[in-house]
Amino acid sequence: MRRLRNVKIVATLGPSSSDYETIRGLFEAGADVFRLNMSHGTQDEQRARYDIIRKVEEDLGRPIAVLADLQGPKLRVGTFADDEAELVEGASFRLDLSDTPGSQERVCLPHPEIFAALEAGSSLLVNDGKIRLKVEECGEDFANCTVIVGGTISNRKGVNVPDVVLPLAALSPKDKKDLEFACQLGVDWLALSFVQRAEDVLEAKALAQGRAAVLSKIEKPAAVRCYEEILEVSDGIMVARGDLGVELPVQNVPPIQKKLVRKARAAAKPVIVATQMLESMIESPVPTRAEVSDVATAIYEGADAVMLSAESAAGRYPIEAVQTMNNVAEQVEGDYTYREVISASRSSTVRRQTIADGIVAAAREIAETTEIAAICCYSQTGTSVRLVARERPNVPIVAMSPITKTLRQICLTWGAHATRCDEVGRFKMAVVNAARAAREFGFADVSDQILVVAGVPFNVQGTTNILRVAPCDERLIFRTDPE
């Protein structure tokens, strides 16, 4: 199955998409990566979904990536005597550690670590920012606040603290259990929530021990401030605009999104744009025009992937949502302006530092100035594929590897068509495999030429050092390279 677009689609599974027919339908409609949201459902339910994904993969003969999204620590207020209270603008409101049911004057906030970090003047956001409090006075077990924006506050509503770096690890005890469960299950990517600093990512990677790649969700102002350090130690990035739009002024989110996407691309690390992309399709069979424009903007920016959350997990039209996203992507990438925008952004994203950088830049230049049908990458780890994808070439990328885990992880990379090949010991056989793969999936025929990128010696990570223009007919390859 060949996609007619380069950007990848991530679809979240949930109650609306837990059976074989729906999951297969989502893949056939365009989903490249399936997200298991560890915030919802039991481990047994997630295991059942994972098993179905692998059955679809086996039946269709195409690699599919699975991303497990860890919940992260959840900060919530306690309960109220009447289940809710009405906070009035300008009134005083106290947060403390007492487990006495709350009222219009106070409520429990069972997180002493928040009180330890607060200062006078700090903001507290409750219920996705619908209620805003300003800290006037605080201590180790209380915070006296003024209600800046009032409203109804009810039991166990979430709390955001945008102004300070909280002394909290990104991995709660539940997350550590879910991480180990997901790694044993065999997921390809782990999405890490509540990232505030690079050390959060390093902790998750130490626990994963290479069994899954770690993708950092950028959803807190602290993560935006430390983005370059976080990016350096992460395997990928998710621009999680939900909490980001709560903790920052909403008008700040679009320029931040552009910055995060460009820097991730410069680092040759996949970046997902997520949250509320086709939100109305939870209930409607068609999206709003604004949502379509939002998806298109992420594609024009050069994001590796766009993501569906509740639309595919709990919505009434999960397959239609994926089809819509697929159709938008195909239309955008077929627009001449898209190629202009992508080409214009290359100078600001691509950094020339290594031989591998030069090899992939040359591959893109040759492909765009001569008659080349595809760029074929032979890779053990996927590094050379990601480097080629960073260039955003205007020809298909055929990613070849004998390693299943590598092929699945590549499914998140822009433009990469992942296909299995035999392990090779000589460059000639890599070229032969590339020619066969390009023909098999309809990227080229025997009269075409392809570019082959690989590293010699083989089976050594980080050795991308060779580029060859080759015929797509292996008879000619054997004729010109008899050894």
N, C-alpha and C positions, 0 to 999 in steps of 0.2 A: 504494500500500500504506500503510494507516494503522495506526500502532501504537496499542494500547489502554492505553498507560502513558506516563508522562512521563520517568522515568529512562532513560538510554541504556545500551546494552550494547556494550562493546568486546571483540572476539574476536581473539585472537592466532592468526596463521596459521603453519603449520609442516608437518612431514612428514605429519601426519594430515589436513591441510586445504590441499592445494595444487592440486587439480584443480577444473575449472569446476563440476561437479555439487555438490561439497562446499561450495565457497565460496558458490554460489547458495543451497544449502540452509541455510547458516548465516545468510545475510541474510534469507531467508524465515522462518526460525525466530525471528529477532528481533535479529540483530546490526546495529548502526547504524554502527559504526566498526571497521575492520580494522587490527590492529597488526602491523607488520613488525618483528620483533625482530632488530636488526642484530648481536646477539651470536652468532647462529646462522645458518648458511647463507651461501652466496656472494651476491655482488651479482647475478649472473645469475639465481639462484633467486628472489631478492626481486623482480627485474624481471618475471619470469614471473608471480609472484603478483599484482603490481600490475596487469599487463595483463589478467589474468583479472577482477580487481575492476572494472576499467573496462568490461570486456565485460558483466559482470553489470549494472552501472549503466546501460549503454546498452540492454540487453535489457529491463530492468524499468522504465526511465524514472524512476528515483528517485536523487537524489544520495547518494553514499556517501563517508564520510570515510576517509582513510588516514593512519595515524600511524606514523612511523618512530621506533623506540626505539633511541637510540644506546647503545652498550655502556658507555662511560666507561672510565677507567683501571682496570685489574684488578691488584690487589696480590696476589702469590702467592709462597710459599716456593719454593725450588729442589727438587732431587731428592735421594733418599736412596740410599745404597749398596745397601740391600736393598729399595728401593722404599717402605719405610715404617719407622716406629720407634714404640715404645711409650713415652709420656711418663707418668711416675708423679708423683702429687701430692706436692708438697714438694721435688721434685728441681730441680736447676739445669739450665737450658737456654740456649744461646747462639745468637743470630742475628747473622750477619756477612755480609760481601761476598765471602768466599772461594767460588770455584766448585767446591771439593772436595765430592764427594758427602756428604750428611748422615748423621748417626748419632743415637743416643739422647742425645748430649750437645750437638749443634749442627746447624744447617742454614743454607744461604745464604738471605738475604733480599735479592734484587737490586734494592733500592730505597733508594738513599742518602738520598733526600728524607725517608723515614720516620725514619731515624736522626737527621737534622737537626732534626726536630720533637719527638722523644721527650724525655721527662724522667723522672727517677726517680719511681716510683709510677704511671706510665702503664700502661694495660692494653692487651694485644694479644689479639685473638680470632682463632682459626684454625678453618677448616672450619665456617663458619656458627655460630661461638661454642661449638662442642662442646669445644674446648680453650681454656683461658684462661691467659694468662701475665701476670705482673706484672714490670715493669722495675725492676731493682734498681740497675743502673749502666749508663750508655750513653755512647757517643762518636760520632764522625762515621762510623765504619764498624763499629760493633758495638752490641749490647744484651745484657747479661747478665740473665737473667730467672729467676724462680721459677715453677714450674708450680703454678697455683692449682687448676685442674681438668684432670686428665690424660685420656689416651685415645690412640688410634692416630692418628698424623700420617703422611700419605703424600705422594707427589710432587705438587708444584704446587697444594697446597691454598690457598684464598683466605685473606687476612689482613684483618681490620678493625681500625682504630685509632680507637676511639670518643672518646678523651679530648682529642684535639688537632685543630686545624685543620691539615691537611696542606698543604705548599707545592706543591700539584699543581693544574694546570688541569683543569677538568671535561672538556675535550676532548683526547683523546689524538690522535696522528697518524692512527690508524685512524679515530677519530671524525670528524676533519675531512674525510677522504676519503669516509666514509659520508654525512656531512652534505651535501656537494656532490653526491654521487650521488643522494641522496634528493630534493634540491631540483630537480635536473635531471629526475628521474623525474616529479615533479609532486605529491609528497605534500602533504598539507594541514597536518599537524601534525608537529613534531619533539619527541620526549621526551628531555630532557637529564638524563643520569645523573650521580651524584657531585657534585651541586650543593652547595657549601658557603657561597657568598656571592653577592650580587647581580651582582658583576663576571663571574661564570661565565656567567650568563644573557645579559648584555650582549655578551659575546664571541660566543656562539652566534647571537644576533640580528644582529650585525654581519656574520657569515658568511652567514647565511640571506638577508639583504637583502630581507626582506619576501616572499620566495617561499614561505615556510611560517611558520605561527605556532609559537611556542616554548613548550612546556609543561615546567615544572620538576618533577623527581621529588624529593620530600622523603623522603630515606632515610638521612640522617646527622644526628646531634645538632646539629652546627654549623648545618645548614639550619633546624632547628627554632628554634634561638636567633635566627637572622637572618630568620625567616620573613616578617615584614612587609616588609622591604626586598626580599626575593626576590619576593614576591607582587606588589609594585608594578611591577617591570620584566618580569614574566612575562605571557604570554597565557593561561596555564592552569596547573593544578597536578595532580600525581598523588601521592596518599598511598601511597608504595611501602613497604608494611608489612614486607616481607621483611627487608631490611638494617636497617630501623628497629628491628625486633624483635630483631635480633642485637646492635646497638650500644647499645640501651637495655634496661632491665629490661622484660620482656614486659608487666607490669602497667601500664607507663606508656603503652603504645601506644593503648589505647582513648580515654583523655581527650585525647591529642594528636590523634588522628584527628578527634574532634569539633571541637576548636579549629581545625584546619586547614580543615575543611569549612566551618565557619561564616564564617571570615574570607575565604575565597575567594568564598563566596556574597555577602558584603557588598561585595566588590570587583567583583561581576558578572563573575567569571571562572570558566570551567568547571573543575570539580574531579572527578577520578576516584579512586575507592577501589579499590585493587588488591592482589593477592597472596593466594593460597591460599583464594580465596573458595569454590570448589567442588572442592577439591584431590582428594577421594576419587573424583571422577568421571573421573580419569585412568584408573582401572581398573574402576570400578563404574558401572553404568547409573543408579544413584540416589545422591544425596548423603546425608551425615549430617544429622541434625536440627540439630546445632550450626552446620554450614555454612549451612543455610537461614536460621537466625537471624542469622548474620553478614551475609549479603546483605541481609536485611530491615532490620537495624540501619542499614546505610549508606543505605538508601532512606528510612527514617524520619528520618535526619539531614538529608536534603535534598541528597545528593550528586547531581551532574549525571549521573554514569555509574558503573557497576560493571564490573569487567574480569575476563575469563578469560585465563589464561596457558597453562600446559601442558595444561589441560583441553581446550582447543580446538586447540592446536598439535601436541601429541604424544599426546593421550589416545585411548582406544579409542572414546569416545562424544562426539565434538565437537558434533554437532548436538543431541544430547540435553542436553548441558550448557547450550547457549544456550536451548533450550526451557525447561529448568528455571529458569534465571535470569529468563526472560521471564514464566513462570507465577508465580514468587514476586513479581515486581514488580507484576503485575496484581492479585494478591491483596492485597498490602500497600496499594497505592494505592486499592483499593476499600474499605478499612477506614476507618470514621469516625474512629478514633483517629489515623490518618495525617494527615487534614486538620487535626485539633486540634493535633497536634504541629507541623506545618509552620506553621500560623497563629501558634502561640505563640512560635515561634522567630523570627518576622519582625522583631519589635521589636529583637532583639539583633543582627540581621545587616544590616538595611537602614539606610543613612545618607542623609539628605536634604541634598543640597548644591547641586544644579543644577536648572535648568528641566527637563531631561530626567528627573531623578529624580522631580520632581513630576508630570510627565506620566504616567509609567508607574505611579506609585502611584495616581493618579486612575483610570487605566484598570482597575487591579485592583479598586479600590473600587467603581467603577461595575459592573464585570462580576459582582461578587459580591453586589450589592444590587439588581440589576435583571435583566430577561430578556435577557441577552446570550449569543449562541451561541459566539462566538470573539473573540479579540483578534488582529488582523491587523497585522503590522509590515512596512512597506516599508523596506528597508535596503540601503545600498551596502556597508557593511563588517561588518554583523552586530551593531554596538554596541547599537542600540535593541532588538534581539531579546534580547540578553543582559540588558539592563536590565529588560525585561518578565519574563524568566524568573527573575531574582533575586527578584521579588515572589511567585513560586510561585502564580500565580492558579489558581482551580479551574475555569477554562474552557480549551479548547485554544488554543495559540499557532500561528498560521499565519505563517511567515516567508517573505517574498517578496523576491527580488532578481533582477536580470538578470545577475548575475556568478556564474559557476560556482564559482570558488574560495570565495566567500562562502557559497554554499549548502552546499558540502561541509564547511566549517569549522563551520557552524551545527549540523551533525549531532551534534556533541558537547554541545550546549546542552540543558539540561533542558526537556522539553515542547515543543520547537520542531519543527514539521513544515515542512521546507524545500521550497519550490516555486519554480520559475522563473517569471518574468513579464517582460513587455517593459519596456524602459526608458521612463520616463514623464517628462514635463516639467510636468505639472499635477497638483495634488492630486486633482482629480476622477477622473482616470484611475487613480490609485493606489487610490482607493475602489472603482472599477469592477473592477479586477483582484482586489482583496481579496474582493469579493462573489462573483466567479466562482470563485476558488480555494476559498473556504469551502464552496461548493456542490459543486464537483467532487470534493472529498475527503471529503464526507459530514459536515462539521462543522456545516452549517446548510442550511436550505432557503429558498425565496423568502419565506416568511412570517416569517423570523427577522430579528433585528438583530445587527449586528456592531460591534466597535470597531476603528477604524483609527488606527494610530500611525505617524507619519512625520516627516520633517524638511523644512522649506521654507526656502531654496531646495533643490531636489533635487540629487543628485549631489555634495553637499558633506558631508564627514565631520563627525559630531558636532553635527548640527543638529536633533536630535529635539525638536520644539517644537509639535507639533500633534496633537490628539486629536479624533476625530469619531465619534459614534454614527450609523450608517448602515443603511439597509435592505439586505437581502441580494438584492434584486431590482434589477438595474441600470436597469430601465425607470423605477423610481421615482427613482433617482439622477439620471438624465438629465432627468426631469421637474422635479425640484427644483433642479438645477444645470444650466441649459441651456448655460452657457458652458464 
